[in-house]
Amino acid sequence: MTLFEWYLARASGIVAFVLLTIAVVLGLTLSGRAALPGWPRFALEDVHRFAGLLTGTFVSLHVLTLFVDLYLPFSLTQLVAPGTSSYRPLSTALGIVAAELLLALAITNRYRKALSYRFWRRAHYLNFAVWGLALVHGIFAGTDRGAPWADFLYGCSAAAVAGFALWRARAGVRPPAAPPSTARAG
């Protein structure tokens, strides 16, 4: 692998993870019906969708770069069949599963109008699995593992997703409305 390919493989994987984190956080924000001042809901939805598309683009670039790598060559089978790679097999397999689930989710998004909302919504929860698998893949398969900046990036991403997921879980549980007062003012 030339130095260029190595940097491209690293950078595209890291950028894909950051974009995936942004897409997940925006998805949690949208599902919690949060309002951001100055941002109409449709704009947030568009940014969420675009972050998802960019994630897929950078995952594809990451995989393509690994495929053309001459230093540590990956065969097509090793790039699509989990567990077949000799390079950090478990963490590489998790990345492959994450990418394949992401592709399946992209397909469900493409055919969203043809699917029931209930099915689409339940399938969309797989994004948490994609994100979690990508996190573990990045930490244990990445060549930057253990680097302080990478640990910081993964830690901040995990804190952001966990924080927004907790906020979303709490936002989904609404306290019961107080019963109308029967006492008369007077």
TORVOLUM-130358 format. One record per residue (C-alpha): x, y, z; chain. Coordinates in nm, 4 decimals, padded with zeros to 6 digits. Layout:
LUMDREN  X  Y  Z  A
...
This chain:
LUMDREN  00.0000  00.0000  00.0000  A
LUMDREN  00.1344  00.3344  -00.0828  A
LUMDREN  00.1270  00.5962  00.1859  A
LUMDREN  -00.1590  00.7668  00.0013  A
LUMDREN  -00.3745  00.4520  00.0089  A
LUMDREN  -00.3001  00.3975  00.3766  A
LUMDREN  -00.4037  00.7523  00.4636  A
LUMDREN  -00.7127  00.7238  00.2447  A
LUMDREN  -00.8191  00.3946  00.4053  A
LUMDREN  -00.7689  00.5379  00.7558  A
LUMDREN  -00.9291  00.8732  00.6847  A
LUMDREN  -01.2308  00.7333  00.5013  A
LUMDREN  -01.3031  00.4904  00.7856  A
LUMDREN  -01.2718  00.7606  01.0493  A
LUMDREN  -01.4811  01.0106  00.8521  A
LUMDREN  -01.7456  00.7410  00.7941  A
LUMDREN  -01.7623  00.6780  01.1687  A
LUMDREN  -01.7909  01.0489  01.2523  A
LUMDREN  -02.0670  01.0917  00.9913  A
LUMDREN  -02.2465  00.7844  01.1252  A
LUMDREN  -02.2309  00.9325  01.4751  A
LUMDREN  -02.3753  01.2602  01.3453  A
LUMDREN  -02.6540  01.0734  01.1643  A
LUMDREN  -02.7405  00.8741  01.4781  A
LUMDREN  -02.7433  01.1844  01.6995  A
LUMDREN  -02.9611  01.3707  01.4475  A
LUMDREN  -03.1926  01.0697  01.4234  A
LUMDREN  -03.2314  01.0656  01.8009  A
LUMDREN  -03.2953  01.4404  01.7957  A
LUMDREN  -03.5632  01.4028  01.5288  A
LUMDREN  -03.7310  01.1072  01.6970  A
LUMDREN  -03.7454  01.3042  02.0217  A
LUMDREN  -03.9130  01.5889  01.8359  A
LUMDREN  -03.6569  01.8361  01.9598  A
LUMDREN  -03.6679  02.1806  01.8079  A
LUMDREN  -03.3466  02.3620  01.7365  A
LUMDREN  -03.3805  02.7400  01.7186  A
LUMDREN  -03.3553  02.8590  01.3603  A
LUMDREN  -03.3719  02.5066  01.2143  A
LUMDREN  -03.7031  02.3877  01.0725  A
LUMDREN  -03.7686  02.0149  01.1083  A
LUMDREN  -03.7386  01.9503  00.7340  A
LUMDREN  -03.3854  02.0959  00.7391  A
LUMDREN  -03.2834  01.8605  01.0200  A
LUMDREN  -03.4340  01.5697  00.8270  A
LUMDREN  -03.2370  01.6694  00.5167  A
LUMDREN  -02.9102  01.6980  00.7113  A
LUMDREN  -02.9826  01.3600  00.8748  A
LUMDREN  -03.0453  01.2000  00.5348  A
LUMDREN  -02.7383  01.3632  00.3825  A
LUMDREN  -02.5193  01.2478  00.6734  A
LUMDREN  -02.6459  00.8949  00.6102  A
LUMDREN  -02.5658  00.9175  00.2389  A
LUMDREN  -02.2199  01.0542  00.3117  A
LUMDREN  -02.1632  00.7750  00.5633  A
LUMDREN  -02.2359  00.5181  00.2939  A
LUMDREN  -02.0073  00.7000  00.0508  A
LUMDREN  -01.7151  00.7024  00.2935  A
LUMDREN  -01.7739  00.3386  00.3957  A
LUMDREN  -01.7603  00.2506  00.0246  A
LUMDREN  -01.4392  00.4493  -00.0177  A
LUMDREN  -01.2926  00.2740  00.2889  A
LUMDREN  -01.3766  -00.0712  00.1483  A
LUMDREN  -01.2591  00.0141  -00.2042  A
LUMDREN  -00.9280  00.1475  -00.0743  A
LUMDREN  -00.8732  -00.1716  00.1257  A
LUMDREN  -00.9550  -00.3770  -00.1848  A
LUMDREN  -00.6898  -00.2072  -00.4009  A
LUMDREN  -00.4301  -00.2106  -00.1226  A
LUMDREN  -00.1177  -00.3999  -00.2282  A
LUMDREN  00.0551  -00.4051  00.1109  A
LUMDREN  -00.2191  -00.5859  00.3031  A
LUMDREN  -00.4452  -00.7174  00.0279  A
LUMDREN  -00.8058  -00.8028  00.1041  A
LUMDREN  -00.9898  -01.0278  -00.1398  A
LUMDREN  -01.3493  -00.9591  -00.2327  A
LUMDREN  -01.4520  -01.2542  -00.0160  A
LUMDREN  -01.2623  -01.1110  00.2821  A
LUMDREN  -01.4396  -00.7786  00.2353  A
LUMDREN  -01.7929  -00.9186  00.2205  A
LUMDREN  -01.7853  -01.2400  00.4263  A
LUMDREN  -01.7384  -01.1796  00.8003  A
LUMDREN  -01.4712  -01.3906  00.9636  A
LUMDREN  -01.2694  -01.4676  00.6494  A
LUMDREN  -01.0009  -01.2017  00.6930  A
LUMDREN  -00.6710  -01.2901  00.8558  A
LUMDREN  -00.6212  -00.9273  00.9654  A
LUMDREN  -00.7732  -00.8845  01.3111  A
LUMDREN  -01.0502  -01.1274  01.2167  A
LUMDREN  -01.3094  -01.0501  01.4842  A
LUMDREN  -01.2938  -00.6718  01.4678  A
LUMDREN  -01.2761  -00.6810  01.0875  A
LUMDREN  -01.5812  -00.9094  01.0846  A
LUMDREN  -01.7707  -00.6604  01.3020  A
LUMDREN  -01.6936  -00.3854  01.0518  A
LUMDREN  -01.8210  -00.6011  00.7662  A
LUMDREN  -02.1429  -00.6804  00.9524  A
LUMDREN  -02.1870  -00.3085  01.0280  A
LUMDREN  -02.1401  -00.2184  00.6610  A
LUMDREN  -02.3834  -00.4865  00.5462  A
LUMDREN  -02.6469  -00.3790  00.7993  A
LUMDREN  -02.5956  -00.0201  00.6842  A
LUMDREN  -02.6614  -00.1317  00.3266  A
LUMDREN  -02.9782  -00.3140  00.4360  A
LUMDREN  -03.0947  00.0006  00.6154  A
LUMDREN  -03.0223  00.2098  00.3076  A
LUMDREN  -03.2443  -00.0257  00.1072  A
LUMDREN  -03.5271  00.0026  00.3613  A
LUMDREN  -03.4932  00.3811  00.3469  A
LUMDREN  -03.5090  00.3744  -00.0317  A
LUMDREN  -03.8348  00.1772  -00.0195  A
LUMDREN  -03.9730  00.3490  00.2905  A
LUMDREN  -04.2998  00.4491  00.1260  A
LUMDREN  -04.3648  00.0911  00.0140  A
LUMDREN  -04.3067  -00.0457  00.3650  A
LUMDREN  -04.5289  -00.0108  00.6654  A
LUMDREN  -04.4190  00.2634  00.8997  A
LUMDREN  -04.4009  00.0135  01.1862  A
LUMDREN  -04.1618  -00.2137  00.9948  A
LUMDREN  -03.9464  00.0772  00.8804  A
LUMDREN  -03.9276  00.2192  01.2327  A
LUMDREN  -03.8286  -00.1155  01.3839  A
LUMDREN  -03.5697  -00.1756  01.1129  A
LUMDREN  -03.4332  00.1724  01.1770  A
LUMDREN  -03.3388  00.0669  01.5307  A
LUMDREN  -03.0666  -00.1435  01.3684  A
LUMDREN  -02.8762  00.1832  01.3283  A
LUMDREN  -02.7748  00.1445  01.6926  A
LUMDREN  -02.6248  -00.1950  01.6100  A
LUMDREN  -02.4472  -00.0473  01.3064  A
LUMDREN  -02.3060  00.2332  01.5180  A
LUMDREN  -02.1978  00.0019  01.8010  A
LUMDREN  -02.0333  -00.2450  01.5637  A
LUMDREN  -01.8576  00.0400  01.3834  A
LUMDREN  -01.7326  00.1752  01.7163  A
LUMDREN  -01.5828  -00.1602  01.8183  A
LUMDREN  -01.4431  -00.2089  01.4660  A
LUMDREN  -01.2738  00.1303  01.4739  A
LUMDREN  -01.1275  00.0792  01.8187  A
LUMDREN  -00.9901  -00.2706  01.7599  A
LUMDREN  -00.9257  -00.2934  01.3838  A
LUMDREN  -00.8053  00.0577  01.3180  A
LUMDREN  -00.4359  00.1279  01.2893  A
LUMDREN  -00.4823  00.4320  01.5115  A
LUMDREN  -00.6095  00.2344  01.8077  A
LUMDREN  -00.4564  00.3539  02.1278  A
LUMDREN  -00.3660  00.6941  01.9852  A
LUMDREN  -00.4872  00.9645  02.2270  A
LUMDREN  -00.6772  01.1537  01.9566  A
LUMDREN  -00.8541  00.8336  01.8443  A
LUMDREN  -00.9447  00.7412  02.2019  A
LUMDREN  -01.0800  01.0948  02.2466  A
LUMDREN  -01.2823  01.0714  01.9241  A
LUMDREN  -01.4339  00.7351  02.0119  A
LUMDREN  -01.4989  00.8416  02.3714  A
LUMDREN  -01.6725  01.1655  02.2703  A
LUMDREN  -01.8773  00.9811  02.0076  A
LUMDREN  -01.9852  00.7180  02.2595  A
LUMDREN  -02.0748  00.9880  02.5136  A
LUMDREN  -02.2771  01.1816  02.2550  A
LUMDREN  -02.4757  00.8802  02.1359  A
LUMDREN  -02.5313  00.7528  02.4910  A
LUMDREN  -02.6345  01.0994  02.6100  A
LUMDREN  -02.8796  01.1556  02.3256  A
LUMDREN  -03.0168  00.8008  02.3614  A
LUMDREN  -03.0768  00.8627  02.7312  A
LUMDREN  -03.2391  01.1992  02.6538  A
LUMDREN  -03.4551  01.0309  02.3895  A
LUMDREN  -03.5569  00.7509  02.6262  A
LUMDREN  -03.6577  01.0057  02.8893  A
LUMDREN  -03.8391  01.2220  02.6312  A
LUMDREN  -04.0420  00.9192  02.5249  A
LUMDREN  -04.1708  00.8661  02.8785  A
LUMDREN  -04.4128  01.1430  02.9484  A
LUMDREN  -04.5594  01.1871  03.2965  A
LUMDREN  -04.9337  01.1476  03.3092  A
LUMDREN  -05.1288  01.4686  03.2782  A
LUMDREN  -05.2441  01.6117  03.6061  A
LUMDREN  -05.6161  01.5640  03.6584  A
LUMDREN  -05.8194  01.8802  03.6424  A
LUMDREN  -05.8574  02.0490  03.9744  A
LUMDREN  -06.1950  01.9997  04.1380  A
LUMDREN  -06.1413  02.2697  04.3953  A
LUMDREN  -06.2993  02.6061  04.3233  A
LUMDREN  -06.0996  02.9180  04.3376  A
LUMDREN  -06.2435  03.1440  04.5865  A
